[in-house]
Amino acid sequence: MANESAAPRSLRNNFAWTLVGNGVFSASQWLLLIVIAKWSTLFSLGQFSLGLAVTGPLFQFASLQLAAIAATDAKGDYPFRDYLSVRVGATAVALATASGIALLIAESRDTAAVIMAVGCMKAVESLSDVCYGWFQRYERMKTVSLSLLARALASLAVFAVALRMAGLATACGAVAGVWLAVFLVFDYPSARRLCPATPTPSPRRRSLVRLALPMGVAALLLALAPNIPRYFVERLLGRTDLAIFAAIGYVTLTGLLLVGALTQSATPRLSRFHADREGGQFKRLLARLVAFSSVIGIAGILGAAAFGRWLLTMLYRAEMAPHVATLTWAMAAGALGYVSSALAHGITAARCFRAQVVILSLTVPAAALSCWLLIPKFGLVGAAQAWTIAMGVKTLAALVTIAWVLRRFDAAPRAVPGS
């Protein structure tokens, strides 16, 4: 089993599988928004968007980015059971917190129920996510993709039927049930089969939590950065404008899934290059990731400017067509986000977890200040501009950090195999 787990995988093959899995899953999540927009009301879409905005940062923090830590754990410092047990405990706390916030802020029982149901979706998703990190460590991206495909296809069908028959909260709860079934039947057994046959070290969960806590803070800040404009929009412009802004933001996922597929596939290899002090290999692979991300981002901006009105009408509703400027600025934010994401994977592969906190500690205040200045004056366009400014700050900080990582390569001697 250990030999099979360690067998190398083709980066091209892993990229293809990751692209298919992430593409279908991202499309299914986008289609959930489209189904709500087409079959329900913009107010319901606003409820769903509020649920994502409330629960997203909580579960990102609770994730402690254990999937990324597992994927880059080239030396095998922690067994799978430690990753899973820490994730289960943190997820339970996040779900309880999300439910409490829902009861406090919701103006109706229906809205509270939607937020709590979205929280259940996020909770189950977090369990599968830690398994994905374990699969990624062994470059088993096909296994990740098969799970994503199962979750995507089953949840979309269940959501559409439940939305028609019983409403939004029940539809979200049904999706959570489907995802739980996939975790129990496929994800967890597959992760267990990849565990080494030799005895694993005694549990060191406290040590893992201490290692992961900076990544959890970074994940919280990472989730807050794009959600801060949503909080300002909901407070200053209303729930309907929040629905429009959230729907436009989802268009940026088209490029993110391409960038994410490649960076996720390349992260274990970057981690090995870093562990083996292969500075030249690390630099070349990271440069390719950044170049690919830049091309996708520029294409998205040009596409939004040229075809934005048609795209918004086709995907959502005719009343969203005038928001082409908002879409174009959102794609500019997305383009910067793609580049910063590629750089962040390089930083994570170098195990510079605390640096992520510093980067995002600059990003979040930039987002808040920009929203405070721009949204009252420019509305949704100002929200997208604020998002772009925040992503620009994040990209610049990531560039400075990766330059520091590369200088460490130049200063340190290359590891000698077998030494």
N, C-alpha and C positions, 0 to 999 in steps of 0.2 A: 504493500500500500504506500509506503513512504517513497519508494522508487517511482511509482506511478505518479504520485503527487508532485514529485520534483521534476518530472519530464518537461522539457522546454516546449513552448507553444509558439507558433508563427504569429508575429505581430500583425501581419496582414489578415490572417484568419480571425484573430481575436478582434481586430478592428471591425471586420465585416459582421461578426456575430453581435458585437456591442452596438454597432450602428442599427442593425435590424431590431434588436431588443429595445434599445432606448428610443429608436424612432417610433416603433409601434406603441410603446407605452406612453411616450410623450404625446403622440397623436391622440391616444385614447383619453388622456387627461384634458387635452384641449377640446376634444369632442364633448366631454362632459359639460364644459362651459357653453359650447355651441348648442347642445341639447337644451340646456336651461334657457339660453337666450331665445331659441326658436320656439320651444314648447311651453315656456313659463313666462315670467315677467322680468323686467330689468331689476325690480326690487328683489326678487328671488335670487337673481344673479349677484346682486349686492350682498345679500345674506351669505351666500356661498363664499364670496370674496372676503367678507369680513371674517368668516370662519377660518379661511386660509391665513389671513393676516394675523389673527389672534393666536392660532395654534402653531403656525410655522416657526416663529422664533423659539417658542417653548420646546418643541420637539427637536429643533436643531441643537439647542443647548444640551438637552437630555441625550442626544446622540453621542456627545463627546467626540464626534468624528471617529468612532471606533472602527468603522469600516475602512477608513483611510489608514488608520494605525495598523490594523490587521494586514491590509494589502502591502504595506511597506515594512512589515516585520520580517525582514530578510533573515534575521538570525533565529527566529522562532522563540522569542522571549516569553510569550504567553500562550497557553493552550486555548482552544476554541471555547471551552466551558467558561473560562474567565470572561472572555469578551461577551458571551451571551448573558451570563448572570448579571454583569454590570449593566448591560443594556436593558434587561427586564426591570431591574430595580429603578433605574432612571426614568424609564418610560412610564412606569406606574405613577411616579411622582408628577411627571409632566401631564399625564391624563387627568389626575385629580386637580392639579392647578388650573388646567384649561377649563374644566367643568366649573370650578369656583368662579373664574373670571367671567364665563358665559352667564352665570346667574347674576353676577353683579352689574354687567354692562348692557345686557340685552334689554330692549324695550318691550319685548313680548316673549311669551313662552315658546312660540314658534321659532323665533330667532335664536333663543338659547338652545333649543333642541338641535337646530342646524349646526351651531358651533360645536356642541358636544359630539354630534355624529361625525363631523369632520375630524374632531379630536380622536375618535375611535379609529377612523381611517389612518390617521397619522401614526397612531400607536402600533397598529398591526404592521404598517409599512416599515416602521423602525426595526421590527424583529427580522423581517426579511433582509433589510439593509445590512445588518451585521453579518448575516450569512453571505451576502454578496461580497463584502470585504474579504471574507475567508476564501471564497472562490477566486477572487481577483488575485490574492496572494499566490495561488497556484496557477494563475493565468487560465482559469476555467471560465472564460467569458461566455462560452456556449451555454454553460449551466445557468449563468446569470440571465442570459437572453431568453432561455426557455421559460424560466420563472416569470420574467417580465411579460412575455407573450401570453402566458396563461392568465396572469393577473389582468392584463389589458383587455383581452377579448372577452373574458367572462364578466369582468366588472362593468364594461360598457353596456352589454346586453342587459344585465341585472339592473343597472342604474336607470336605463331608459324605461324598462317595464315598471319598476317601482315608482319612478317619478310620475308616470301617467296614472298609476293606480292609487298611490298613497301619499305623494308629496315628497318634498326635497329631503327632509330629515330622515324619513324611512329609506329613501334611495341611497343616501350616504351610509346609513347603517347596513344596508344590504351589501354595498361595496366592501365595507369592513369585514363582513362575514365571509365573502368570497376570498378576500386576501388572506384571512386567517386559515381557511382551508388549504390554500396553496402553500402557506408556510408550514403547516403541520404535515401535509402529505408529501411535499417535494423539497422545500428549502432546507428544513432542519435535517431530514434523513440524508440529503446530499452532502451537507456540511459535515455531518458525523462520519460519513464514509471517507472524507479527506483528512480526518484526524490521523496523525501518525500512529502506527501499530505499537511503537515502543511506549513505555510508560511516560506520561507527561509530568512536569514538575508540579509540586504542590501548589494549590491556588495562591496567587499573589494579587488579589483583586484590589486591595488598597493601593498597592504599587501602581497598578494599571490606572486606577482613578487619578492618582497624583500625576501620572504621565499624561493622561488624556484631558485633564481639567483645562489647561490652556487652550486645547483644541475645542473644547466645549464652549468656552468663552468666545473663541474666534467664530465658531459656528453660530452662536447667538448673534454676534455682531454682523456676521455675514447675512443672516436672515433679516435682521433689522434694517440693513441698508436699503434693499429694494422695497421693504414694507413701510418705511417711514413716509415716503410720498403717499402711500395709500392711507395711512393714518391722518395725514394732513388733509387729503382730499375728502375723506369721509367726514371730518370735523368741519372743514371750511366750505365744501361744495355740496355735500350730501351723498346719500347712499346710491342714487342713480349714477352720478358722476363717478363714484367709486367703481361701480359695475363696468362702466365704459373704460375707465383707465386700466382696470384689471384685465379686461378682455384684450385690450390693445397690448398690454404687457406680455400676454401669452404668445403673441406673434414672434417675439424674440426667441422663444424656445426652439423654433425651427433651426436656427443656427447653433443654439446651445447643444442640441442633441448631436449634431455633427462633431462639434468641438469636444463634447463630453465623451463621445464614443472613442475618439482617438486618444485623448488624454488619459482616460481610465485604462485603456489597453496598454498605454506606454508607461504608466506609473510604476508597476513592479520592476520594469526594466531600468527606469531611471533610478529606482531605489538600489538595485544591484550595482549599477555603475557608481553610485555614490559610495556604497559600502566597500567596493573594491578599489576606490580611488581612481576610477577611469574618467578623469576630468574631461578629456577630449570627446569621448563617447557621450558623456552627459551633456556637454555643451551642444554638440551637433543634434542630438535628439530633441533637446529643449528648443533649439532654434527652429527646427522643423515644425514643432507644435505651435510656436508663436506665429510663424509665417502662415501656416494653415488657418489659424484663428483670425489673423488679420484679413486674409482674403475673404473668408466667410462674412466677416463683419462689414467690409466695404460693399460686398454684393448685397447685403441686407439693406444698407442705407440707400443705395441706388434703386433697389427694387421697391422700397417703401415710397420713395419720392415719385417714381414713375407710375406705379400701379396701386398706390395706397387706397384711393377711393374705391376702385373696383374690388380690391381685396376685402376691405371692411364691409362692403355691401354684401358680397358673396358669403363671407363667413358668418356674419352676425345679422345686423338689421340695417335698413336703408338710412335710419336716423344717425348711424355712426359714421357715415361716409364723409361728413365735413371735417372729421378729426384727422386728416392726413398729416398735418403738421405735428400733432402729438405722436402719431405713429412713426414719423421720420426721426424725431428726437429720441423716441424710445429705442429705435433701431441703432441710433448712435450710441446710446447707453449700452445696448446689447453688444455692440462691436467692441467697446472698451472692456465690457465684462468678459467677453470671450478671451481676449488677450490676457487679462488679469487672471482668469481661471487657469489658462495654460501655465502661467508663471507660478501660480499658487500650487499646482501639482508638482512643479519642480522644487518649490520650497518644502512641501510636505515630504517628497522623496528624500530630501536632505535632512529630514527629521528636525527641522527648525520650527517647532510648533509654537513657541512663544512669539516668534516673529509675526505669525499670522495675527495674533492679538494686537500687536502694535500697528500693523497695517490697517486693520479694521477699526481700531480705536481712532484713527484719523478719518476713515471713510464715513462712519456714522455721524459725527458732528458736522461734517461737510454736507451730508444729506439733509440733516435737520435745519441747518442755517440756510441752505439754498431753498428749501421748501418754504421756510418762514418768509424769505424775501420775495420769492418768485410766484408762488401759487396765488396769493391775494391779488396780484397784479395781472398775471397771465393765465390763470385758471389751469386747465389740464395741460396746456402747452408748458406752462411754468413747472408743473409737476414732472413732466418728462425732461425738461431742461435741468431741473434739480437732480434727477436721477443720473443724467449724463455727467454732471459735475462730480457727483459722488464717485461714479465709476472711473472718472479721470484721476481723481485723487488716489483711488485704490490701485490703479494701474501704475501710476508713478511710484508709489510706495513699494509695490511689488518689484518693479524694475530695480530700485535701489537695493532691495533685499537680495534679489537674485545676483546682483553684481557682487555683493558681499560674499554670497555662497561660492561664487566662481573664484573669487580671490583666495578663499580658503583652499580650494583645489590647487591653485598655483603654488600656495605656500607649503602644502603638505606633501610628503613623499608618496609616490605610488606604491600601493600594497603589492608585495611579491607573493604570487601564488604558493601556497604550502608553507608560508612563513608563520 
